[in-house]
Amino acid sequence: MTMQPIGGNGPEREREASTEQLKEDLRNLSHTVEELIHATADDSRSNISELRERAQQRLHDTRERLEARGEALYSSAKGQVDATDRYVHENPWTSIGIGAAAGVVLGLLLGRR
């Protein structure tokens, strides 16, 4: 079995695009909420109603994207955990060696402080 590299071009670009989309969604939502706050000061009922509906729609859209992003992250993490578990079971001595080496390096780094 070969281990999949962490990151990579495809998934990383997809992750960055998803992160940028999320940032844009949050900016839009923030902007709409600010408009709603400013419109409330004017107290024009029709303007408040329209802005309230826009804010609710953006909040709903952002919430759906966040949930989808969370599910994608969960699936990705679960896949990586499963791959690691299979690797450890298929290569126990290599895994023990990697763990021991990491422990030595960590011990040396902490010992210098």
N, C-alpha and C positions, 0 to 999 in steps of 0.2 A: 504494500500500500504506500502511496506517496502522499505526503502531507501537502495541503494546499497552502500557498503563501498567504500571509495576512496582508490585506490591502489589495494592491494590484491596480491596474489601470481601470478596468471596467467597473468593478464595485466601488472603487474609490471615487471615480467621476460621478457615479450615480448617487453616492452618499453626499458629495459636495453639492450636486444639483438639488437634491432633496433638502439639504440644509439651507441652501439659498432660497428655495421656495418657501420653506418654513419661516425664514427671516422676513421675506417679503409679505407673507400672510400676516405675521405679527405686526409689521409696520402698518399695513393696511388697516388692521383691526384697531391699532392704537390711534391712527389718524381719524377713523370713524368715531371712536369714543371721544376724542378731543372735539370733533365737530358737534357731537351730541351735547357735550358739556357747554360749548359756546352757544349752541342753539337754545339751550335751556335758559340761558341768561336773557335771551330775547323774548322767550315765552310765546312764540308764535306756534300755535297748536299743530297746524298742518306741517310745518317744518320739523317739529319735534317728532311727529309720527313717522314721517318719511325717514329721518335719520335713525330713529329707533329700529325701524324695519331693516335698514341697511346694516346697522350694527349687529342685529340678531342674526342676519344671514351670514355676515362675515365671521361672527363667532361660531356659528354652526359649521361653516366650511373649514375654519381653522381647527376646530375640535375634531372633525372627521380626519383631516390630514394628520393631526397629532396622533390620533388613535392608529391610523394606518402605519405611520412611521414607527410607533411603539411596537406594533405587531411585527413589522419587518425586522426591527432590531432584535426582538425576542427570537424570531425564527433564525436569524443569522447567528446569534449567540448560542442557541440550542444546537445548531449544526456544528459550530466550532467545538462546543463541549463534547458532543457525540464523537467527532473526529479525534479529539484528544483522548477520550476514553478508549476508543478502539486502538489508537496508537500505543497507549500505555499497556493495554492488555496483550497486544501483539509483540511488543518490545519491552518487557519489564526491566531487563538489565540496563538497557540504554536509558530508560526513564529514570532508573535509580541513579545512574551515573550523571545524568543531566541535573537531577535534583541535588546530588551531593556537590557537584561543581558550583551550582548556583548558591548553595549554602556556604561554601568556602569563600566565594567572591563576596557575598553579603557580609560574612563574618569579618573579612579583611577590611572592607569599607567601613563597617561600624566600629571596628577596633581602632581605626585611625582617629577617631573623634575624641 
